Amino acid sequence: MGWFGFSSNNKQEHVNNLPPTTIEQRSHDLIKLGKNISLQHGGDIETTLNQLQDKDQQAQLKIKQVEANDSTISNFISGFPQSNVFIIDGEKESKESIICTNNSNDGGKTCLKLKMNSIELFKTMQKFDYFCSLPDDIDATYFECRKIK
């Protein structure tokens, strides 16, 4: 904001003391400017847009990772009869978990180690219509998942 005097001899002095005209872009669309007007770079809008792009890229990567994990889990559980019980185990704050089931042929176990939290694995199993719960054992730290029929 500038102050302009009313006398004709003060007017030119006050106009020359004003800072050059700058505009900070507050729009996603490019602002068309005249010759003597410059656009201030690094403003709030530019910073916000950069932050949103970073978050959007991170969200897209996470979605791709979730889709890849869903596909891996789907392929794993589809290789077994629907009557099989799947065991999910993993540390509470760990980014790794394991899912296991019994083999119907030889009595052994087949397991899949994943780079995802056990709670995320729990949620993924629910997507595939499995009911997951804690076992009857009070000291158990794993989940048992059964197909909902």
C-alpha positions as CSV (number, residue, x, y, z in Angstrom):
1,M,0.0,0.0,0.0
2,G,1.4,3.4,-0.9
3,W,0.5,6.9,0.2
4,F,-0.1,9.5,-2.4
5,G,0.0,13.2,-1.6
6,F,-2.5,15.6,-3.1
7,S,0.0,18.3,-4.2
8,S,1.5,18.0,-7.7
9,N,5.1,18.4,-6.6
10,N,4.9,15.5,-3.9
11,K,3.2,13.0,-6.3
12,Q,6.2,12.0,-8.3
13,E,8.4,11.6,-5.2
14,H,6.0,9.1,-3.5
15,V,5.4,7.1,-6.7
16,N,9.2,6.6,-7.2
17,N,9.6,5.3,-3.6
18,L,7.1,2.4,-4.2
19,P,8.6,-1.1,-4.6
20,P,8.4,-2.6,-8.1
21,T,5.1,-4.3,-8.9
22,T,5.2,-8.0,-8.2
23,I,2.4,-10.5,-8.4
24,E,2.3,-13.8,-6.4
25,Q,0.4,-16.4,-8.4
26,R,-2.5,-17.8,-6.4
27,S,-4.0,-19.9,-9.2
28,H,-3.3,-23.2,-10.9
29,D,-3.6,-21.4,-14.3
30,L,-0.8,-19.3,-15.6
31,I,-1.3,-15.5,-15.1
32,K,-0.6,-13.4,-18.2
33,L,1.5,-10.4,-17.1
34,G,2.4,-7.1,-18.7
35,K,6.0,-5.9,-19.5
36,N,6.8,-4.3,-16.1
37,I,5.2,-6.9,-13.9
38,S,7.1,-10.0,-12.7
39,L,5.8,-13.2,-11.2
40,Q,7.2,-14.0,-7.8
41,H,8.6,-17.6,-7.8
42,G,8.6,-19.8,-4.8
43,G,5.3,-18.5,-3.4
44,D,2.8,-20.3,-1.3
45,I,0.9,-21.8,-4.2
46,E,4.0,-23.3,-5.8
47,T,5.2,-24.8,-2.5
48,T,1.7,-26.3,-1.9
49,L,1.5,-27.7,-5.4
50,N,5.0,-29.3,-5.0
51,Q,3.9,-30.8,-1.7
52,L,0.7,-32.2,-3.2
53,Q,2.7,-33.7,-6.1
54,D,5.0,-35.5,-3.7
55,K,2.1,-36.8,-1.7
56,D,0.3,-37.9,-4.9
57,Q,3.4,-39.8,-6.1
58,Q,3.8,-41.5,-2.7
59,A,0.1,-42.4,-2.7
60,Q,0.4,-43.9,-6.2
61,L,3.5,-45.9,-5.2
62,K,1.6,-47.2,-2.1
63,I,-1.4,-48.2,-4.3
64,K,0.9,-50.1,-6.6
65,Q,2.5,-51.9,-3.7
66,V,-0.9,-52.8,-2.2
67,E,-2.1,-54.1,-5.6
68,A,1.1,-56.2,-5.9
69,N,0.7,-57.6,-2.4
70,D,-3.0,-58.4,-3.0
71,S,-2.1,-60.2,-6.2
72,T,0.6,-62.2,-4.4
73,I,-1.7,-63.2,-1.6
74,S,-4.5,-64.0,-3.9
75,N,-2.3,-66.3,-5.9
76,F,-1.0,-68.0,-2.7
77,I,-4.4,-68.6,-1.1
78,S,-6.0,-69.8,-4.4
79,G,-3.5,-72.7,-4.5
80,F,-5.1,-74.3,-1.5
81,P,-8.6,-75.7,-0.7
82,Q,-11.1,-73.2,0.8
83,S,-11.2,-75.4,3.9
84,N,-7.6,-74.6,4.8
85,V,-6.9,-72.4,7.8
86,F,-4.3,-69.7,7.2
87,I,-2.1,-68.4,10.0
88,I,-0.9,-64.8,10.0
89,D,2.1,-63.9,12.2
90,G,4.4,-60.9,12.5
91,E,5.7,-58.4,15.0
92,K,3.4,-55.6,16.0
93,E,5.4,-52.7,14.5
94,S,7.3,-54.7,11.9
95,K,6.9,-54.2,8.1
96,E,7.3,-58.0,7.6
97,S,4.8,-60.7,8.2
98,I,4.2,-64.3,7.3
99,I,1.2,-66.3,6.2
100,C,1.2,-70.1,6.5
101,T,-1.1,-73.0,5.9
102,N,-1.0,-76.8,6.1
103,N,-0.5,-78.9,3.0
104,S,-3.2,-81.4,2.5
105,N,-1.0,-83.8,0.6
106,D,2.1,-84.3,2.8
107,G,1.2,-82.8,6.2
108,G,3.8,-80.1,5.9
109,K,3.4,-76.3,5.9
110,T,3.7,-73.8,3.1
111,C,4.5,-70.2,4.1
112,L,4.8,-66.9,2.3
113,K,6.9,-64.1,3.8
114,L,5.7,-60.6,2.9
115,K,7.0,-57.1,3.2
116,M,3.8,-55.8,4.9
117,N,2.5,-55.4,8.4
118,S,0.5,-58.3,9.9
119,I,-2.4,-55.9,10.4
120,E,-2.4,-55.0,6.7
121,L,-2.2,-58.7,5.9
122,F,-5.2,-59.2,8.2
123,K,-7.2,-56.6,6.3
124,T,-6.2,-58.1,2.9
125,M,-7.4,-61.5,4.0
126,Q,-10.7,-59.9,4.9
127,K,-11.0,-58.5,1.3
128,F,-10.8,-62.1,0.1
129,D,-13.7,-63.1,2.3
130,Y,-11.7,-64.7,5.1
131,F,-12.7,-64.3,8.7
132,C,-9.6,-63.7,10.9
133,S,-9.5,-63.9,14.6
134,L,-7.2,-64.7,17.5
135,P,-7.0,-68.4,18.4
136,D,-8.2,-69.8,21.7
137,D,-4.7,-69.8,23.2
138,I,-4.4,-66.7,25.5
139,D,-0.6,-66.4,24.9
140,A,-0.9,-66.6,21.0
141,T,0.2,-63.6,19.0
142,Y,-1.0,-64.8,15.6
143,F,-4.3,-64.8,13.7
144,E,-6.2,-67.7,12.2
145,C,-8.1,-67.0,9.0
146,R,-10.9,-69.1,7.7
147,K,-12.9,-68.7,4.4
148,I,-16.4,-67.5,4.9
149,K,-18.7,-69.9,3.1
